[in-house]
């Protein structure tokens, strides 16, 4: 544990940010999983779930939580699954 006051505050801030970022990543993965399950079971709302998953991926990419190339790759993979 750091002794300097500003370093102590930084540790607290980093913990909060880590929790928030982890929650956002988790929600993205959940949206992707929901879409994949819908595609497997041929649900009619798969298109809507694709839009929701794409939106989640774009938001994380804009905030810098995932790289732009990873975001594009994931969106491409999801769209390819819908096309099959």
PDB file with one MODEL, atoms N, CA, C and O in Angstrom:
MODEL        1
ATOM      1  N   UNK A   1       0.853  -1.185   0.000  1.00  0.00           N
ATOM      2  CA  UNK A   1       0.000   0.000   0.000  1.00  0.00           C
ATOM      3  C   UNK A   1       0.892   1.239   0.000  1.00  0.00           C
ATOM      4  O   UNK A   1       1.851   1.314   0.769  1.00  0.00           O
ATOM      5  N   UNK A   2       0.590   2.186  -0.836  1.00  0.00           N
ATOM      6  CA  UNK A   2       1.419   3.406  -0.894  1.00  0.00           C
ATOM      7  C   UNK A   2       1.236   4.280   0.342  1.00  0.00           C
ATOM      8  O   UNK A   2       0.216   4.217   1.028  1.00  0.00           O
ATOM      9  N   UNK A   3       2.252   5.092   0.604  1.00  0.00           N
ATOM     10  CA  UNK A   3       2.227   5.992   1.759  1.00  0.00           C
ATOM     11  C   UNK A   3       1.788   7.402   1.389  1.00  0.00           C
ATOM     12  O   UNK A   3       1.233   8.124   2.217  1.00  0.00           O
ATOM     13  N   UNK A   4       2.035   7.783   0.166  1.00  0.00           N
ATOM     14  CA  UNK A   4       1.733   9.144  -0.265  1.00  0.00           C
ATOM     15  C   UNK A   4       0.237   9.261  -0.530  1.00  0.00           C
ATOM     16  O   UNK A   4      -0.383   8.371  -1.113  1.00  0.00           O
ATOM     17  N   UNK A   5      -0.324  10.381  -0.087  1.00  0.00           N
ATOM     18  CA  UNK A   5      -1.777  10.570  -0.152  1.00  0.00           C
ATOM     19  C   UNK A   5      -2.315  10.476  -1.584  1.00  0.00           C
ATOM     20  O   UNK A   5      -3.343   9.844  -1.824  1.00  0.00           O
ATOM     21  N   UNK A   6      -1.624  11.100  -2.517  1.00  0.00           N
ATOM     22  CA  UNK A   6      -2.104  11.074  -3.900  1.00  0.00           C
ATOM     23  C   UNK A   6      -2.032   9.660  -4.481  1.00  0.00           C
ATOM     24  O   UNK A   6      -2.877   9.279  -5.291  1.00  0.00           O
ATOM     25  N   UNK A   7      -1.038   8.891  -4.072  1.00  0.00           N
ATOM     26  CA  UNK A   7      -0.922   7.513  -4.554  1.00  0.00           C
ATOM     27  C   UNK A   7      -2.022   6.644  -3.957  1.00  0.00           C
ATOM     28  O   UNK A   7      -2.533   5.741  -4.620  1.00  0.00           O
ATOM     29  N   UNK A   8      -2.384   6.914  -2.712  1.00  0.00           N
ATOM     30  CA  UNK A   8      -3.483   6.183  -2.071  1.00  0.00           C
ATOM     31  C   UNK A   8      -4.782   6.454  -2.814  1.00  0.00           C
ATOM     32  O   UNK A   8      -5.558   5.536  -3.080  1.00  0.00           O
ATOM     33  N   UNK A   9      -5.012   7.722  -3.148  1.00  0.00           N
ATOM     34  CA  UNK A   9      -6.220   8.094  -3.888  1.00  0.00           C
ATOM     35  C   UNK A   9      -6.218   7.445  -5.268  1.00  0.00           C
ATOM     36  O   UNK A   9      -7.263   7.024  -5.765  1.00  0.00           O
ATOM     37  N   UNK A  10      -5.044   7.366  -5.880  1.00  0.00           N
ATOM     38  CA  UNK A  10      -4.924   6.764  -7.211  1.00  0.00           C
ATOM     39  C   UNK A  10      -5.325   5.282  -7.163  1.00  0.00           C
ATOM     40  O   UNK A  10      -5.975   4.781  -8.081  1.00  0.00           O
ATOM     41  N   UNK A  11      -4.934   4.592  -6.093  1.00  0.00           N
ATOM     42  CA  UNK A  11      -5.292   3.178  -5.934  1.00  0.00           C
ATOM     43  C   UNK A  11      -6.804   3.036  -5.851  1.00  0.00           C
ATOM     44  O   UNK A  11      -7.387   2.154  -6.483  1.00  0.00           O
ATOM     45  N   UNK A  12      -7.441   3.911  -5.067  1.00  0.00           N
ATOM     46  CA  UNK A  12      -8.907   3.873  -4.952  1.00  0.00           C
ATOM     47  C   UNK A  12      -9.558   4.140  -6.304  1.00  0.00           C
ATOM     48  O   UNK A  12     -10.495   3.442  -6.690  1.00  0.00           O
ATOM     49  N   UNK A  13      -9.073   5.131  -7.014  1.00  0.00           N
ATOM     50  CA  UNK A  13      -9.630   5.499  -8.316  1.00  0.00           C
ATOM     51  C   UNK A  13      -9.467   4.346  -9.315  1.00  0.00           C
ATOM     52  O   UNK A  13     -10.385   4.037 -10.074  1.00  0.00           O
ATOM     53  N   UNK A  14      -8.291   3.719  -9.303  1.00  0.00           N
ATOM     54  CA  UNK A  14      -8.036   2.613 -10.224  1.00  0.00           C
ATOM     55  C   UNK A  14      -8.947   1.433  -9.937  1.00  0.00           C
ATOM     56  O   UNK A  14      -9.393   0.758 -10.865  1.00  0.00           O
ATOM     57  N   UNK A  15      -9.228   1.174  -8.674  1.00  0.00           N
ATOM     58  CA  UNK A  15     -10.127   0.079  -8.319  1.00  0.00           C
ATOM     59  C   UNK A  15     -11.542   0.336  -8.842  1.00  0.00           C
ATOM     60  O   UNK A  15     -12.186  -0.567  -9.375  1.00  0.00           O
ATOM     61  N   UNK A  16     -12.018   1.573  -8.685  1.00  0.00           N
ATOM     62  CA  UNK A  16     -13.345   1.924  -9.191  1.00  0.00           C
ATOM     63  C   UNK A  16     -13.404   1.789 -10.708  1.00  0.00           C
ATOM     64  O   UNK A  16     -14.359   1.242 -11.259  1.00  0.00           O
ATOM     65  N   UNK A  17     -12.365   2.298 -11.377  1.00  0.00           N
ATOM     66  CA  UNK A  17     -12.324   2.231 -12.842  1.00  0.00           C
ATOM     67  C   UNK A  17     -12.267   0.783 -13.307  1.00  0.00           C
ATOM     68  O   UNK A  17     -12.905   0.412 -14.292  1.00  0.00           O
ATOM     69  N   UNK A  18     -11.500  -0.028 -12.594  1.00  0.00           N
ATOM     70  CA  UNK A  18     -11.380  -1.438 -12.964  1.00  0.00           C
ATOM     71  C   UNK A  18     -12.729  -2.145 -12.855  1.00  0.00           C
ATOM     72  O   UNK A  18     -13.087  -2.939 -13.725  1.00  0.00           O
ATOM     73  N   UNK A  19     -13.469  -1.863 -11.801  1.00  0.00           N
ATOM     74  CA  UNK A  19     -14.786  -2.472 -11.640  1.00  0.00           C
ATOM     75  C   UNK A  19     -15.742  -2.026 -12.743  1.00  0.00           C
ATOM     76  O   UNK A  19     -16.478  -2.839 -13.302  1.00  0.00           O
ATOM     77  N   UNK A  20     -15.727  -0.743 -13.050  1.00  0.00           N
ATOM     78  CA  UNK A  20     -16.612  -0.224 -14.097  1.00  0.00           C
ATOM     79  C   UNK A  20     -16.259  -0.819 -15.459  1.00  0.00           C
ATOM     80  O   UNK A  20     -17.142  -1.220 -16.216  1.00  0.00           O
ATOM     81  N   UNK A  21     -14.964  -0.872 -15.764  1.00  0.00           N
ATOM     82  CA  UNK A  21     -14.538  -1.418 -17.056  1.00  0.00           C
ATOM     83  C   UNK A  21     -14.846  -2.907 -17.156  1.00  0.00           C
ATOM     84  O   UNK A  21     -15.235  -3.391 -18.219  1.00  0.00           O
ATOM     85  N   UNK A  22     -14.673  -3.628 -16.061  1.00  0.00           N
ATOM     86  CA  UNK A  22     -14.977  -5.061 -16.059  1.00  0.00           C
ATOM     87  C   UNK A  22     -16.462  -5.294 -16.307  1.00  0.00           C
ATOM     88  O   UNK A  22     -16.840  -6.219 -17.025  1.00  0.00           O
ATOM     89  N   UNK A  23     -17.301  -4.454 -15.711  1.00  0.00           N
ATOM     90  CA  UNK A  23     -18.750  -4.583 -15.904  1.00  0.00           C
ATOM     91  C   UNK A  23     -19.128  -4.318 -17.360  1.00  0.00           C
ATOM     92  O   UNK A  23     -19.984  -5.006 -17.915  1.00  0.00           O
ATOM     93  N   UNK A  24     -18.494  -3.327 -17.977  1.00  0.00           N
ATOM     94  CA  UNK A  24     -18.792  -3.005 -19.368  1.00  0.00           C
ATOM     95  C   UNK A  24     -18.356  -4.140 -20.299  1.00  0.00           C
ATOM     96  O   UNK A  24     -19.074  -4.493 -21.234  1.00  0.00           O
ATOM     97  N   UNK A  25     -17.177  -4.705 -20.037  1.00  0.00           N
ATOM     98  CA  UNK A  25     -16.708  -5.831 -20.847  1.00  0.00           C
ATOM     99  C   UNK A  25     -17.632  -7.030 -20.689  1.00  0.00           C
ATOM    100  O   UNK A  25     -17.914  -7.740 -21.655  1.00  0.00           O
ATOM    101  N   UNK A  26     -18.099  -7.248 -19.470  1.00  0.00           N
ATOM    102  CA  UNK A  26     -19.000  -8.358 -19.206  1.00  0.00           C
ATOM    103  C   UNK A  26     -20.317  -8.183 -19.953  1.00  0.00           C
ATOM    104  O   UNK A  26     -20.854  -9.147 -20.500  1.00  0.00           O
ATOM    105  N   UNK A  27     -20.839  -6.962 -19.980  1.00  0.00           N
ATOM    106  CA  UNK A  27     -22.098  -6.721 -20.682  1.00  0.00           C
ATOM    107  C   UNK A  27     -21.933  -6.925 -22.189  1.00  0.00           C
ATOM    108  O   UNK A  27     -22.863  -7.368 -22.862  1.00  0.00           O
ATOM    109  N   UNK A  28     -20.747  -6.599 -22.718  1.00  0.00           N
ATOM    110  CA  UNK A  28     -20.494  -6.836 -24.134  1.00  0.00           C
ATOM    111  C   UNK A  28     -20.493  -8.332 -24.422  1.00  0.00           C
ATOM    112  O   UNK A  28     -21.108  -8.782 -25.389  1.00  0.00           O
ATOM    113  N   UNK A  29     -19.808  -9.096 -23.590  1.00  0.00           N
ATOM    114  CA  UNK A  29     -19.740 -10.545 -23.790  1.00  0.00           C
ATOM    115  C   UNK A  29     -21.127 -11.170 -23.665  1.00  0.00           C
ATOM    116  O   UNK A  29     -21.464 -12.095 -24.404  1.00  0.00           O
ATOM    117  N   UNK A  30     -21.923 -10.669 -22.735  1.00  0.00           N
ATOM    118  CA  UNK A  30     -23.284 -11.175 -22.551  1.00  0.00           C
ATOM    119  C   UNK A  30     -24.120 -10.905 -23.794  1.00  0.00           C
ATOM    120  O   UNK A  30     -24.858 -11.780 -24.246  1.00  0.00           O
ATOM    121  N   UNK A  31     -24.010  -9.709 -24.346  1.00  0.00           N
ATOM    122  CA  UNK A  31     -24.773  -9.363 -25.552  1.00  0.00           C
ATOM    123  C   UNK A  31     -24.363 -10.264 -26.717  1.00  0.00           C
ATOM    124  O   UNK A  31     -25.208 -10.696 -27.501  1.00  0.00           O
ATOM    125  N   UNK A  32     -23.079 -10.542 -26.825  1.00  0.00           N
ATOM    126  CA  UNK A  32     -22.604 -11.416 -27.898  1.00  0.00           C
ATOM    127  C   UNK A  32     -23.131 -12.832 -27.705  1.00  0.00           C
ATOM    128  O   UNK A  32     -23.537 -13.482 -28.670  1.00  0.00           O
ATOM    129  N   UNK A  33     -23.128 -13.313 -26.465  1.00  0.00           N
ATOM    130  CA  UNK A  33     -23.622 -14.659 -26.187  1.00  0.00           C
ATOM    131  C   UNK A  33     -25.117 -14.782 -26.467  1.00  0.00           C
ATOM    132  O   UNK A  33     -25.569 -15.791 -27.008  1.00  0.00           O
ATOM    133  N   UNK A  34     -25.882 -13.755 -26.098  1.00  0.00           N
ATOM    134  CA  UNK A  34     -27.327 -13.768 -26.365  1.00  0.00           C
ATOM    135  C   UNK A  34     -27.586 -13.870 -27.864  1.00  0.00           C
ATOM    136  O   UNK A  34     -28.455 -14.621 -28.307  1.00  0.00           O
ATOM    137  N   UNK A  35     -26.818 -13.103 -28.638  1.00  0.00           N
ATOM    138  CA  UNK A  35     -26.979 -13.139 -30.093  1.00  0.00           C
ATOM    139  C   UNK A  35     -26.645 -14.526 -30.632  1.00  0.00           C
ATOM    140  O   UNK A  35     -27.385 -15.066 -31.454  1.00  0.00           O
ATOM    141  N   UNK A  36     -25.535 -15.107 -30.174  1.00  0.00           N
ATOM    142  CA  UNK A  36     -25.122 -16.414 -30.671  1.00  0.00           C
ATOM    143  C   UNK A  36     -26.155 -17.490 -30.337  1.00  0.00           C
ATOM    144  O   UNK A  36     -26.416 -18.374 -31.153  1.00  0.00           O
ATOM    145  N   UNK A  37     -26.741 -17.419 -29.143  1.00  0.00           N
ATOM    146  CA  UNK A  37     -27.790 -18.380 -28.776  1.00  0.00           C
ATOM    147  C   UNK A  37     -29.021 -18.199 -29.670  1.00  0.00           C
ATOM    148  O   UNK A  37     -29.643 -19.178 -30.082  1.00  0.00           O
ATOM    149  N   UNK A  38     -29.365 -16.955 -29.962  1.00  0.00           N
ATOM    150  CA  UNK A  38     -30.526 -16.686 -30.819  1.00  0.00           C
ATOM    151  C   UNK A  38     -30.299 -17.226 -32.222  1.00  0.00           C
ATOM    152  O   UNK A  38     -31.222 -17.759 -32.837  1.00  0.00           O
ATOM    153  N   UNK A  39     -29.085 -17.096 -32.732  1.00  0.00           N
ATOM    154  CA  UNK A  39     -28.772 -17.601 -34.064  1.00  0.00           C
ATOM    155  C   UNK A  39     -28.862 -19.127 -34.082  1.00  0.00           C
ATOM    156  O   UNK A  39     -29.390 -19.713 -35.027  1.00  0.00           O
ATOM    157  N   UNK A  40     -28.343 -19.763 -33.035  1.00  0.00           N
ATOM    158  CA  UNK A  40     -28.377 -21.228 -32.965  1.00  0.00           C
ATOM    159  C   UNK A  40     -29.814 -21.760 -32.947  1.00  0.00           C
ATOM    160  O   UNK A  40     -30.117 -22.777 -33.571  1.00  0.00           O
ATOM    161  N   UNK A  41     -30.693 -21.059 -32.224  1.00  0.00           N
ATOM    162  CA  UNK A  41     -32.073 -21.529 -32.110  1.00  0.00           C
ATOM    163  C   UNK A  41     -33.000 -20.908 -33.161  1.00  0.00           C
ATOM    164  O   UNK A  41     -34.217 -21.082 -33.103  1.00  0.00           O
ATOM    165  N   UNK A  42     -32.416 -20.187 -34.118  1.00  0.00           N
ATOM    166  CA  UNK A  42     -33.171 -19.568 -35.215  1.00  0.00           C
ATOM    167  C   UNK A  42     -34.294 -18.652 -34.722  1.00  0.00           C
ATOM    168  O   UNK A  42     -35.400 -18.680 -35.261  1.00  0.00           O
ATOM    169  N   UNK A  43     -34.014 -17.850 -33.712  1.00  0.00           N
ATOM    170  CA  UNK A  43     -34.994 -16.878 -33.233  1.00  0.00           C
ATOM    171  C   UNK A  43     -35.147 -15.738 -34.234  1.00  0.00           C
ATOM    172  O   UNK A  43     -34.208 -15.386 -34.948  1.00  0.00           O
ATOM    173  N   UNK A  44     -36.344 -15.172 -34.270  1.00  0.00           N
ATOM    174  CA  UNK A  44     -36.583 -14.064 -35.205  1.00  0.00           C
ATOM    175  C   UNK A  44     -36.003 -12.745 -34.702  1.00  0.00           C
ATOM    176  O   UNK A  44     -35.881 -11.793 -35.473  1.00  0.00           O
ATOM    177  N   UNK A  45     -35.643 -12.677 -33.417  1.00  0.00           N
ATOM    178  CA  UNK A  45     -35.081 -11.430 -32.887  1.00  0.00           C
ATOM    179  C   UNK A  45     -33.557 -11.409 -32.966  1.00  0.00           C
ATOM    180  O   UNK A  45     -32.922 -10.588 -32.304  1.00  0.00           O
ATOM    181  N   UNK A  46     -32.959 -12.291 -33.758  1.00  0.00           N
ATOM    182  CA  UNK A  46     -31.502 -12.344 -33.883  1.00  0.00           C
ATOM    183  C   UNK A  46     -30.956 -11.046 -34.475  1.00  0.00           C
ATOM    184  O   UNK A  46     -29.887 -10.575 -34.086  1.00  0.00           O
ATOM    185  N   UNK A  47     -31.697 -10.482 -35.408  1.00  0.00           N
ATOM    186  CA  UNK A  47     -31.245  -9.225 -36.044  1.00  0.00           C
ATOM    187  C   UNK A  47     -31.167  -8.095 -35.005  1.00  0.00           C
ATOM    188  O   UNK A  47     -30.220  -7.310 -35.005  1.00  0.00           O
ATOM    189  N   UNK A  48     -32.169  -8.024 -34.126  1.00  0.00           N
ATOM    190  CA  UNK A  48     -32.174  -6.997 -33.076  1.00  0.00           C
ATOM    191  C   UNK A  48     -31.031  -7.219 -32.096  1.00  0.00           C
ATOM    192  O   UNK A  48     -30.402  -6.263 -31.642  1.00  0.00           O
ATOM    193  N   UNK A  49     -30.762  -8.478 -31.771  1.00  0.00           N
ATOM    194  CA  UNK A  49     -29.670  -8.788 -30.858  1.00  0.00           C
ATOM    195  C   UNK A  49     -28.315  -8.478 -31.488  1.00  0.00           C
ATOM    196  O   UNK A  49     -27.374  -8.106 -30.787  1.00  0.00           O
ATOM    197  N   UNK A  50     -28.213  -8.631 -32.809  1.00  0.00           N
ATOM    198  CA  UNK A  50     -26.986  -8.253 -33.504  1.00  0.00           C
ATOM    199  C   UNK A  50     -26.752  -6.757 -33.379  1.00  0.00           C
ATOM    200  O   UNK A  50     -25.628  -6.319 -33.134  1.00  0.00           O
ATOM    201  N   UNK A  51     -27.804  -5.976 -33.546  1.00  0.00           N
ATOM    202  CA  UNK A  51     -27.690  -4.521 -33.413  1.00  0.00           C
ATOM    203  C   UNK A  51     -27.262  -4.158 -31.997  1.00  0.00           C
ATOM    204  O   UNK A  51     -26.415  -3.284 -31.812  1.00  0.00           O
ATOM    205  N   UNK A  52     -27.840  -4.824 -30.988  1.00  0.00           N
ATOM    206  CA  UNK A  52     -27.491  -4.544 -29.594  1.00  0.00           C
ATOM    207  C   UNK A  52     -26.040  -4.912 -29.314  1.00  0.00           C
ATOM    208  O   UNK A  52     -25.326  -4.158 -28.653  1.00  0.00           O
ATOM    209  N   UNK A  53     -25.598  -6.061 -29.810  1.00  0.00           N
ATOM    210  CA  UNK A  53     -24.219  -6.492 -29.584  1.00  0.00           C
ATOM    211  C   UNK A  53     -23.239  -5.558 -30.293  1.00  0.00           C
ATOM    212  O   UNK A  53     -22.193  -5.210 -29.746  1.00  0.00           O
ATOM    213  N   UNK A  54     -23.588  -5.159 -31.508  1.00  0.00           N
ATOM    214  CA  UNK A  54     -22.736  -4.238 -32.254  1.00  0.00           C
ATOM    215  C   UNK A  54     -22.614  -2.904 -31.527  1.00  0.00           C
ATOM    216  O   UNK A  54     -21.544  -2.298 -31.492  1.00  0.00           O
ATOM    217  N   UNK A  55     -23.716  -2.460 -30.951  1.00  0.00           N
ATOM    218  CA  UNK A  55     -23.701  -1.194 -30.211  1.00  0.00           C
ATOM    219  C   UNK A  55     -22.786  -1.295 -28.989  1.00  0.00           C
ATOM    220  O   UNK A  55     -22.013  -0.379 -28.710  1.00  0.00           O
ATOM    221  N   UNK A  56     -22.876  -2.397 -28.274  1.00  0.00           N
ATOM    222  CA  UNK A  56     -22.017  -2.608 -27.107  1.00  0.00           C
ATOM    223  C   UNK A  56     -20.543  -2.599 -27.517  1.00  0.00           C
ATOM    224  O   UNK A  56     -19.708  -1.966 -26.871  1.00  0.00           O
ATOM    225  N   UNK A  57     -20.245  -3.310 -28.597  1.00  0.00           N
ATOM    226  CA  UNK A  57     -18.860  -3.383 -29.066  1.00  0.00           C
ATOM    227  C   UNK A  57     -18.361  -2.000 -29.462  1.00  0.00           C
ATOM    228  O   UNK A  57     -17.239  -1.625 -29.122  1.00  0.00           O
ATOM    229  N   UNK A  58     -19.186  -1.239 -30.177  1.00  0.00           N
ATOM    230  CA  UNK A  58     -18.785   0.101 -30.605  1.00  0.00           C
ATOM    231  C   UNK A  58     -18.539   1.029 -29.420  1.00  0.00           C
ATOM    232  O   UNK A  58     -17.609   1.835 -29.440  1.00  0.00           O
ATOM    233  N   UNK A  59     -19.379   0.914 -28.385  1.00  0.00           N
ATOM    234  CA  UNK A  59     -19.204   1.781 -27.213  1.00  0.00           C
ATOM    235  C   UNK A  59     -17.886   1.478 -26.508  1.00  0.00           C
ATOM    236  O   UNK A  59     -17.178   2.396 -26.092  1.00  0.00           O
ATOM    237  N   UNK A  60     -17.558   0.206 -26.373  1.00  0.00           N
ATOM    238  CA  UNK A  60     -16.303  -0.148 -25.718  1.00  0.00           C
ATOM    239  C   UNK A  60     -15.106   0.276 -26.545  1.00  0.00           C
ATOM    240  O   UNK A  60     -14.080   0.691 -26.007  1.00  0.00           O
ATOM    241  N   UNK A  61     -15.244   0.168 -27.850  1.00  0.00           N
ATOM    242  CA  UNK A  61     -14.164   0.591 -28.728  1.00  0.00           C
ATOM    243  C   UNK A  61     -13.948   2.102 -28.638  1.00  0.00           C
ATOM    244  O   UNK A  61     -12.811   2.575 -28.628  1.00  0.00           O
ATOM    245  N   UNK A  62     -15.040   2.846 -28.573  1.00  0.00           N
ATOM    246  CA  UNK A  62     -14.938   4.305 -28.485  1.00  0.00           C
ATOM    247  C   UNK A  62     -14.295   4.744 -27.176  1.00  0.00           C
ATOM    248  O   UNK A  62     -13.594   5.755 -27.132  1.00  0.00           O
ATOM    249  N   UNK A  63     -14.532   3.988 -26.115  1.00  0.00           N
ATOM    250  CA  UNK A  63     -13.940   4.328 -24.822  1.00  0.00           C
ATOM    251  C   UNK A  63     -12.521   3.803 -24.669  1.00  0.00           C
ATOM    252  O   UNK A  63     -11.845   4.124 -23.692  1.00  0.00           O
ATOM    253  N   UNK A  64     -12.063   3.000 -25.624  1.00  0.00           N
ATOM    254  CA  UNK A  64     -10.699   2.498 -25.583  1.00  0.00           C
ATOM    255  C   UNK A  64     -10.527   1.240 -24.754  1.00  0.00           C
ATOM    256  O   UNK A  64      -9.400   0.857 -24.441  1.00  0.00           O
ATOM    257  N   UNK A  65     -11.622   0.593 -24.395  1.00  0.00           N
ATOM    258  CA  UNK A  65     -11.517  -0.630 -23.602  1.00  0.00           C
ATOM    259  C   UNK A  65     -11.120  -1.821 -24.455  1.00  0.00           C
ATOM    260  O   UNK A  65     -10.488  -2.753 -23.957  1.00  0.00           O
ATOM    261  N   UNK A  66     -11.480  -1.808 -25.729  1.00  0.00           N
ATOM    262  CA  UNK A  66     -10.994  -2.811 -26.666  1.00  0.00           C
ATOM    263  C   UNK A  66     -10.452  -2.080 -27.884  1.00  0.00           C
ATOM    264  O   UNK A  66     -10.868  -0.962 -28.189  1.00  0.00           O
ATOM    265  N   UNK A  67      -9.532  -2.714 -28.567  1.00  0.00           N
ATOM    266  CA  UNK A  67      -8.904  -2.101 -29.730  1.00  0.00           C
ATOM    267  C   UNK A  67      -9.895  -2.042 -30.888  1.00  0.00           C
ATOM    268  O   UNK A  67     -10.792  -2.879 -30.990  1.00  0.00           O
ATOM    269  N   UNK A  68      -9.730  -1.065 -31.745  1.00  0.00           N
ATOM    270  CA  UNK A  68     -10.627  -0.874 -32.889  1.00  0.00           C
ATOM    271  C   UNK A  68     -10.640  -2.106 -33.796  1.00  0.00           C
ATOM    272  O   UNK A  68     -11.694  -2.511 -34.288  1.00  0.00           O
ATOM    273  N   UNK A  69      -9.470  -2.694 -34.012  1.00  0.00           N
ATOM    274  CA  UNK A  69      -9.404  -3.878 -34.869  1.00  0.00           C
ATOM    275  C   UNK A  69     -10.158  -5.049 -34.254  1.00  0.00           C
ATOM    276  O   UNK A  69     -10.828  -5.797 -34.965  1.00  0.00           O
ATOM    277  N   UNK A  70     -10.057  -5.213 -32.946  1.00  0.00           N
ATOM    278  CA  UNK A  70     -10.783  -6.291 -32.269  1.00  0.00           C
ATOM    279  C   UNK A  70     -12.285  -6.060 -32.397  1.00  0.00           C
ATOM    280  O   UNK A  70     -13.046  -7.001 -32.625  1.00  0.00           O
ATOM    281  N   UNK A  71     -12.707  -4.814 -32.249  1.00  0.00           N
ATOM    282  CA  UNK A  71     -14.124  -4.491 -32.366  1.00  0.00           C
ATOM    283  C   UNK A  71     -14.633  -4.844 -33.759  1.00  0.00           C
ATOM    284  O   UNK A  71     -15.685  -5.466 -33.905  1.00  0.00           O
ATOM    285  N   UNK A  72     -13.885  -4.447 -34.772  1.00  0.00           N
ATOM    286  CA  UNK A  72     -14.295  -4.738 -36.141  1.00  0.00           C
ATOM    287  C   UNK A  72     -14.309  -6.241 -36.416  1.00  0.00           C
ATOM    288  O   UNK A  72     -15.196  -6.744 -37.105  1.00  0.00           O
ATOM    289  N   UNK A  73     -13.332  -6.944 -35.878  1.00  0.00           N
ATOM    290  CA  UNK A  73     -13.267  -8.393 -36.073  1.00  0.00           C
ATOM    291  C   UNK A  73     -14.466  -9.081 -35.437  1.00  0.00           C
ATOM    292  O   UNK A  73     -15.071  -9.964 -36.044  1.00  0.00           O
ATOM    293  N   UNK A  74     -14.814  -8.679 -34.212  1.00  0.00           N
ATOM    294  CA  UNK A  74     -15.951  -9.285 -33.518  1.00  0.00           C
ATOM    295  C   UNK A  74     -17.262  -8.995 -34.246  1.00  0.00           C
ATOM    296  O   UNK A  74     -18.103  -9.882 -34.395  1.00  0.00           O
ATOM    297  N   UNK A  75     -17.433  -7.758 -34.698  1.00  0.00           N
ATOM    298  CA  UNK A  75     -18.656  -7.399 -35.425  1.00  0.00           C
ATOM    299  C   UNK A  75     -18.763  -8.201 -36.722  1.00  0.00           C
ATOM    300  O   UNK A  75     -19.849  -8.642 -37.096  1.00  0.00           O
ATOM    301  N   UNK A  76     -17.646  -8.384 -37.397  1.00  0.00           N
ATOM    302  CA  UNK A  76     -17.633  -9.150 -38.637  1.00  0.00           C
ATOM    303  C   UNK A  76     -18.007 -10.600 -38.378  1.00  0.00           C
ATOM    304  O   UNK A  76     -18.773 -11.186 -39.143  1.00  0.00           O
ATOM    305  N   UNK A  77     -17.487 -11.178 -37.325  1.00  0.00           N
ATOM    306  CA  UNK A  77     -17.785 -12.566 -36.996  1.00  0.00           C
ATOM    307  C   UNK A  77     -19.262 -12.742 -36.664  1.00  0.00           C
ATOM    308  O   UNK A  77     -19.887 -13.726 -37.061  1.00  0.00           O
ATOM    309  N   UNK A  78     -19.816 -11.769 -35.925  1.00  0.00           N
ATOM    310  CA  UNK A  78     -21.241 -11.862 -35.563  1.00  0.00           C
ATOM    311  C   UNK A  78     -22.123 -11.742 -36.804  1.00  0.00           C
ATOM    312  O   UNK A  78     -23.099 -12.478 -36.947  1.00  0.00           O
ATOM    313  N   UNK A  79     -21.780 -10.817 -37.700  1.00  0.00           N
ATOM    314  CA  UNK A  79     -22.563 -10.629 -38.913  1.00  0.00           C
ATOM    315  C   UNK A  79     -22.486 -11.872 -39.797  1.00  0.00           C
ATOM    316  O   UNK A  79     -23.460 -12.236 -40.456  1.00  0.00           O
ATOM    317  N   UNK A  80     -21.325 -12.517 -39.805  1.00  0.00           N
ATOM    318  CA  UNK A  80     -21.158 -13.722 -40.616  1.00  0.00           C
ATOM    319  C   UNK A  80     -22.027 -14.848 -40.084  1.00  0.00           C
ATOM    320  O   UNK A  80     -22.575 -15.629 -40.861  1.00  0.00           O
ATOM    321  N   UNK A  81     -22.160 -14.940 -38.754  1.00  0.00           N
ATOM    322  CA  UNK A  81     -23.012 -15.964 -38.157  1.00  0.00           C
ATOM    323  C   UNK A  81     -24.475 -15.748 -38.523  1.00  0.00           C
ATOM    324  O   UNK A  81     -25.209 -16.711 -38.744  1.00  0.00           O
ATOM    325  N   UNK A  82     -24.900 -14.498 -38.588  1.00  0.00           N
ATOM    326  CA  UNK A  82     -26.279 -14.202 -38.953  1.00  0.00           C
ATOM    327  C   UNK A  82     -26.541 -14.547 -40.414  1.00  0.00           C
ATOM    328  O   UNK A  82     -27.631 -15.001 -40.760  1.00  0.00           O
ATOM    329  N   UNK A  83     -25.546 -14.332 -41.270  1.00  0.00           N
ATOM    330  CA  UNK A  83     -25.713 -14.563 -42.700  1.00  0.00           C
ATOM    331  C   UNK A  83     -25.847 -16.048 -43.048  1.00  0.00           C
ATOM    332  O   UNK A  83     -26.441 -16.405 -44.065  1.00  0.00           O
ATOM    333  N   UNK A  84     -25.289 -16.904 -42.190  1.00  0.00           N
ATOM    334  CA  UNK A  84     -25.332 -18.365 -42.487  1.00  0.00           C
ATOM    335  C   UNK A  84     -26.706 -18.939 -42.450  1.00  0.00           C
ATOM    336  O   UNK A  84     -26.881 -20.136 -42.678  1.00  0.00           O
TER     337      UNK A  84
ENDMDL
END
